[in-house]
Amino acid sequence: MAGSLIKLEEVTVSSAVSSVTLGDDKWDTSYDVYMVRYNNVTIDTDTIQLRWRYRNSSGDVISANYDFARKILRSNASFSNSTGTGAGGFTAFRTVSIGTGTQEQANGLLYLFNFNNSSEYSFHTEEGTSFDYQPALGGIQGGGAVTVAEAHTGLTFFPSSGNLDSGTFTLYGLKK
């Protein structure tokens, strides 16, 4: 994949913010597939989940049209499945919360598909790792979709409560 990823935008959080938006004015419709990387994300409130929503030309897609399925791996428990329909957004680790403890953070990759196609559902695949408040290592593999046929222009990341305290969020286009 070397040379195939074209960096479109990068946002580094170094002090508390309520959310991070990728895309919008940096969105380049010449790509069929995009990759988003979030790295070393921390939150300023304890036992909180990292979330995200798709964006369209009007802003965040706030609806009950988010569906997801994933496998959750834990160092301190058995693996589990996490599925849902009609959600109001995506959660990076549905059963894993991060917060203010030493080394608590989330990292992951999302691949975005059909974002420029207004005739089909947009969807993503995801894989990630986290070190949570217990402390325990967590991993996730899965995907999700917004079940409305419309074009999308990016993502907004936000915590379920509090603020994002640090992290780097990067949007890439995958060269055809």
Disulfide bonds with the S-S distance in Angstrom:
none
